[in-house]
Amino acid sequence: MENSRPLDALNAARNRRVIVDLKNGKQFMGKLKAFDIHINIVLEEAEEHENGSLKRKLGVVFVRGDTIIMISPA
C-alpha cells in the first residue's frame, strides 16, 4: 500500500503501536488512537521511555503536534 499524503501514513498507523520522539528529547510509545490536521495525537497505553528503557506508564496522553519530531511504527 502506498501512502500519497502524510496523513495517509498516520491513518494507516491508527490503532497500532507507534514511537513518538519529541523536541524536548522525550520519547513516548503507545497505540495511536486519534490525530488531527495539526498532528496533535492521542496515544493509549502510553509509556515514556528514556535511553531505550521504560521510565513510566502514562495511560492515555494527548501530544501537541508542534512538539513532535517523528512518529514511527513501533
C-alpha angles and dihedrals in degrees: 000000000000120000113215097189134034092245089055089060090051091047090054089053094052113126090012129106115265137180115229120196116198132205091246091061096256120132125205128192122194148115112296106232104165145356139175137210090278089056090245100157140197118213126192123205086018122183129189114226128196124189090350096305133099112267100174144337114243108176112207116012136177115214122195112234095227090062094055123099099173143001117198136171109263 
